[in-house]
């Protein structure tokens, strides 16, 4: 058959063989890199606690942009109970259609909490920019409204700013709601993928992104790069890159723990990860020149790894589709089976090792993460494939889209 001849030619082409090799070796190589570098960070930096040199702690402004968050009193209560002497909380109501502003007003008479009540919903980036002139502190802690912080979080983050080069410090967001399989997989993901990668990236000197849910910033550093970008789907990735391109240091503090709500349904997760995929693509498009500038060479590993991860997702989906089409036509393709085999099980094993190491490192801060490991077997089998699919669909959209729509970054409550 003519179609089978075409498939046979593809099977024996150099491009196809390179794609197979890349698809099989990339996750093994990166799992090894992440694990080794994160262990190095854990041994050399994580256990070395930074102490503030005096009892006079600097004043900190905590910014909480909120949209449709009328039930976030637990978050406000946690902020009132922080173990820190000098701070203020500014809640930015971003044109919420519910009772968010009324709820916050009930707390504003207690000395610490202030309200910036915007009547128009303009998105998180503009909400933060509008609050910057109101801050009394040079150090800012920016939180999502659904986040409940640990009492000692500021004492973990603030000492990093003793170094004049530090522009931002990423906190360690943990998943609080873990009733569904999807939420348990996200709990493992935040420990074994995101937290592990931030540890590893700190070793080579540049971080792909701080967490938009919990991160501390130097206000002068934010102003130095022109504030948050309202035209980007992910303002956290964008400002992390712009800070580092201006040679500000971005760090990670795993002991700065905050608890957040993870999407409980596939639809919510899809919406969240769609925004992440678009946002990373927009950042790569805007900063395409990074690998061509010697002064930005410390960003090269982050840039190339981001591009490689996107290419791997496209390769994985493409090879899987090729296998489906081939088998449907009665042709058995060379080495493209998505059904677990020796090589597939090797990749899955490497993934599980990475998940275990990451969960083990975060276990001191999240006692329940190890209990979610039994469900982690579904991560390389199902969850990984879902993330690849989202990446392939929405990355191209991010590369082509010139301006992001206003995103409310809202997770439905009451689903945990």
Secondary structure, 3 states (H helix, E strand, C coil): CHHHHHHHHHHCCHHHHHHHHHHHHHHHHHHHHHHHHHHHHHHHHHCCCCCCCCCCCCCEEEEEEECCCCCCHHHHHHHHCCCCCCEEEEEEEECCCCCHHHHHHCCHHHCCEEEEEECCCCCHHHHHHHHHCCCCCCEEEEEECCCEECCCHHHHHHHHHHCCCEEEEEEEEEECCCCCHHHHHHHHHHHHHHHHHHHHHHHHCCCCCCCCCEEEEEHHHHHHCCCCCCCCCCHHHHHHHHHHHCCCEEEEEEEEEEEECCCCCHHHHHHHHHHHHHHHHHHHHHCCCHHHCHHHHHHHHHHHHHHHHHHHHHHHHHHHHHHHHHHHCCCCCCCCCCCCCHHHHHHHHHHHHHHHHHHHHHCCCCCCHHHHHHHHHHHHHHHHHHHHHHHHHHHHHHHHCCCCCCCCCCCCCCCC
